[in-house]
Amino acid sequence: MTTTDIMKEALTLRPFEKAQLIDKLISSLDKPDKEIDELWANESEDRIDAYDQGKIKAIPLEEVLQKFR
């Protein structure tokens, strides 16, 4: 079966079945990735160091949220 065939078949499903399929597909993408975890750990350490050295400043959450209201 090709991806196109699978898509055509999936589109014939009832809404609840589509939701189940979507949930399973998304869940299959959410697997631990050691490399990504390490990159995020390094990024967070770099940001903490920059904050401690005064290179960046903290912004209060309320100020950030106001931009989206």
C-alpha positions in Angstrom: 0.0 0.0 0.0 1.2 3.5 -0.8 0.8 6.5 1.4 -1.9 7.8 -1.0 -3.8 4.5 -0.7 -3.6 4.7 3.1 -4.8 8.3 3.0 -7.8 7.4 0.8 -8.7 4.6 3.1 -8.3 6.7 6.2 -10.7 9.4 4.7 -13.4 6.8 4.6 -13.3 6.2 8.3 -15.9 7.5 10.7 -14.9 10.6 12.7 -14.2 8.6 15.9 -12.0 6.1 14.0 -10.1 9.0 12.3 -9.5 10.5 15.8 -8.2 7.2 17.0 -5.9 6.9 14.0 -4.6 10.5 14.5 -4.0 9.8 18.2 -2.0 6.7 17.4 0.0 8.4 14.7 0.9 11.4 16.8 1.8 9.2 19.8 4.1 7.2 17.5 6.1 10.4 16.9 6.5 11.2 20.6 9.4 9.0 21.4 12.4 9.9 23.5 15.3 11.2 21.4 18.6 11.2 23.3 20.2 13.6 20.9 17.4 16.2 21.1 17.3 15.9 24.9 21.0 16.6 25.0 20.7 19.6 22.7 17.9 21.0 24.9 20.0 20.4 28.0 22.9 22.3 26.5 20.6 25.1 25.4 19.1 25.5 28.8 22.6 25.6 30.4 23.7 28.2 27.9 20.7 30.4 28.7 21.2 30.1 32.5 24.9 31.0 32.0 23.9 34.0 29.9 21.4 35.1 32.5 23.9 34.7 35.3 26.5 36.8 33.3 23.9 39.6 32.7 23.9 38.9 28.9 20.1 38.4 28.9 17.4 39.4 31.3 14.3 37.7 32.6 10.9 39.0 31.4 7.9 38.6 33.8 5.3 36.1 32.6 2.6 38.6 32.8 4.5 40.9 30.4 4.9 38.1 27.9 1.3 37.1 28.1 0.1 40.6 27.5 1.6 40.4 24.0 -0.9 37.6 23.2 -4.0 39.2 24.6 
